[in-house]
Amino acid sequence: MKVNRTYKTIRPIRKFGNLLKDIFNPTNSIHFWVRVKEKTISKEEKESIIFSVIELLNNRIKIDEQDTEY
């Protein structure tokens, strides 16, 4: 397959377009987004944020039982 500059430019734009679709149409998407503080006041607050994100992920991510062998 021949790779040219146009192909190298379009591929990241396509990925960015998919990102925008997932953000603005969350009902049609299989992904979800989490917004987290980047700076905290203390280490306890940091750990609290980390644990809350882990809890959110555990609640949101579902395993498809049909595709698992165990």
TORPA-461813 format. One record per residue: residue number from 0; residue in three letters; z, y, x of N, C-alpha, C, CB in turn. Coordinates in pm, whole numbers. Glycine has a CB too. Example, Ala and Ser with C-alpha at 12.3 -4.5 7.8 and 13.67 -1.06 7.14 Angstrom:
2
R  num  residuo     nc3     nc2     nc1    cac3    cac2    cac1     cc3     cc2     cc1    cbc3    cbc2    cbc1
R    0      ALA     780    -569    1319     780    -450    1230     780    -330    1320     905    -447    1131
R    1      SER     708    -225    1285     714    -106    1367     787       3    1290     572     -60    1408
This chain:
70
R  num  residuo     nc3     nc2     nc1    cac3    cac2    cac1     cc3     cc2     cc1    cbc3    cbc2    cbc1
R    0      MET       0    -118      83       0       0       0       0     124      88     120       0     -95
R    1      LYS     -86     214      55     -95     337     132      11     436      85    -236     399     119
R    2      VAL      85     488     178     189     586     147     141     722     196     328     547     212
R    3      ASN     142     816     106     102     951     146     212    1050     111     -30     992      80
R    4      ARG     191    1172     142     294    1274     117     325    1291     -30     250    1407     175
R    5      THR     225    1279    -116     248    1296    -259     343    1189    -310     114    1291    -336
R    6      TYR     324    1065    -268     410     955    -311     553     977    -263     356     822    -259
R    7      LYS     568    1022    -141     702    1047     -86     773    1159    -160     693    1081      61
R    8      THR     698    1255    -214     757    1366    -287     789    1327    -431     664    1486    -285
R    9      ILE     702    1251    -495     718    1219    -637     834    1122    -659     589    1159    -692
R   10      ARG     854    1027    -571     958     926    -592    1098     987    -606     958     827    -477
R   11      PRO    1143    1078    -518    1275    1139    -540    1280    1225    -666    1313    1225    -420
R   12      ILE    1169    1287    -702    1166    1366    -825    1182    1275    -946    1034    1448    -836
R   13      ARG    1123    1157    -941    1138    1061   -1051    1284    1018   -1063    1046     939   -1028
R   14      LYS    1350     993    -952    1492     955    -955    1577    1069   -1012    1540     918    -813
R   15      PHE    1543    1192    -975    1617    1307   -1029    1592    1320   -1179    1575    1437    -956
R   16      GLY    1471    1292   -1223    1440    1295   -1367    1521    1192   -1442    1291    1273   -1391
R   17      ASN    1536    1072   -1384    1618     969   -1448    1764    1012   -1455    1607     835   -1372
R   18      LEU    1812    1079   -1352    1949    1132   -1352    1967    1232   -1465    1981    1198   -1217
R   19      LEU    1872    1324   -1483    1882    1422   -1590    1879    1354   -1727    1769    1524   -1579
R   20      LYS    1794    1253   -1745    1790    1181   -1872    1925    1116   -1902    1679    1074   -1870
R   21      ASP    1987    1056   -1801    2116     991   -1822    2224    1092   -1859    2158     915   -1697
R   22      ILE    2219    1211   -1801    2320    1312   -1830    2302    1371   -1969    2315    1424   -1725
R   23      PHE    2178    1405   -2007    2155    1474   -2133    2136    1381   -2252    2035    1562   -2121
R   24      ASN    2109    1252   -2230    2098    1155   -2339    2189    1036   -2310    1951    1109   -2357
R   25      PRO    2320    1054   -2317    2410     945   -2279    2405     826   -2374    2552     996   -2272
R   26      THR    2359     845   -2498    2355     732   -2591    2244     634   -2553    2334     782   -2734
R   27      ASN    2136     681   -2491    2025     593   -2454    2042     536   -2314    1894     669   -2462
R   28      SER    2145     574   -2244    2162     536   -2104    2256     417   -2090    2214     654   -2023
R   29      ILE    2239     343   -1979    2332     236   -1948    2431     281   -1840    2257     109   -1903
R   30      HIS    2425     407   -1803    2515     463   -1702    2606     567   -1767    2433     527   -1586
R   31      PHE    2715     602   -1700    2798     712   -1745    2847     788   -1623    2917     662   -1830
R   32      TRP    2892     910   -1647    2927    1000   -1538    3073    1039   -1547    2839    1125   -1539
R   33      VAL    3134    1052   -1431    3275    1089   -1422    3284    1216   -1339    3362     974   -1360
R   34      ARG    3355    1315   -1389    3375    1439   -1315    3519    1442   -1266    3343    1565   -1403
R   35      VAL    3536    1459   -1135    3668    1449   -1073    3691    1572    -987    3680    1320    -988
R   36      LYS    3818    1618    -985    3854    1730    -897    3831    1694    -752    4001    1772    -919
R   37      GLU    3780    1789    -675    3754    1764    -535    3872    1801    -446    3632    1840    -491
R   38      LYS    3951    1898    -490    4068    1941    -412    4193    1925    -498    4052    2088    -364
R   39      THR    4299    1879    -434    4427    1864    -504    4537    1937    -428    4463    1715    -522
R   40      ILE    4647    1957    -497    4760    2028    -437    4844    1935    -351    4846    2092    -546
R   41      SER    4863    1812    -401    4951    1720    -329    4890    1580    -323    5089    1714    -395
R   42      LYS    4951    1497    -243    4905    1360    -230    4931    1281    -359    4974    1292    -112
R   43      GLU    5039    1312    -428    5070    1245    -553    4963    1273    -659    5208    1288    -604
R   44      GLU    4917    1399    -663    4812    1435    -758    4683    1361    -724    4789    1588    -758
R   45      LYS    4654    1348    -597    4535    1275    -553    4542    1129    -599    4520    1282    -400
R   46      GLU    4656    1065    -577    4674     926    -618    4666     911    -769    4806     872    -567
R   47      SER    4719    1009    -841    4712    1007    -987    4567    1013   -1035    4792    1125   -1045
R   48      ILE    4487    1097    -973    4346    1108   -1010    4272     978    -979    4279    1226    -935
R   49      ILE    4299     921    -863    4234     796    -825    4268     685    -924    4276     754    -684
R   50      PHE    4395     672    -961    4435     567   -1056    4377     591   -1194    4587     560   -1064
R   51      SER    4367     717   -1237    4308     744   -1368    4159     711   -1371    4330     890   -1407
R   52      VAL    4089     735   -1260    3947     700   -1253    3930     548   -1254    3883     761   -1126
R   53      ILE    4014     477   -1182    4009     331   -1181    4035     276   -1320    4111     273   -1081
R   54      GLU    4132     332   -1390    4162     289   -1526    4044     315   -1619    4287     359   -1578
R   55      LEU    3981     432   -1606    3864     465   -1686    3752     365   -1660    3815     608   -1656
R   56      LEU    3727     333   -1533    3622     238   -1500    3652      99   -1556    3604     230   -1348
R   57      ASN    3778      56   -1548    3814     -74   -1604    3794     -79   -1754    3958    -107   -1571
R   58      ASN    3816      33   -1823    3799      36   -1967    3652      48   -2009    3878     151   -2025
R   59      ARG    3572     118   -1930    3433     144   -1970    3336      33   -1932    3387     271   -1909
R   60      ILE    3356     -30   -1817    3261    -130   -1770    3289    -263   -1839    3269    -145   -1615
R   61      LYS    3185    -316   -1903    3198    -441   -1975    3113    -547   -1906    3157    -425   -2124
R   62      ILE    3162    -669   -1904    3090    -780   -1843    3009    -851   -1951    3187    -879   -1772
R   63      ASP    2881    -874   -1923    2796    -948   -2015    2824   -1096   -1996    2645    -915   -1991
R   64      GLU    2892   -1155   -2092    2938   -1293   -2080    2823   -1394   -2076    3029   -1326   -2194
R   65      GLN    2707   -1358   -2129    2596   -1452   -2134    2533   -1475   -1998    2492   -1402   -2230
R   66      ASP    2540   -1375   -1908    2475   -1386   -1779    2563   -1446   -1671    2427   -1253   -1737
R   67      THR    2690   -1468   -1699    2779   -1520   -1596    2785   -1672   -1607    2922   -1459   -1610
R   68      GLU    2800   -1736   -1491    2806   -1882   -1490    2949   -1933   -1485    2730   -1935   -1372
R   69      TYR    3045   -1849   -1459    3183   -1892   -1448    3266   -1833   -1557    3240   -1855   -1316
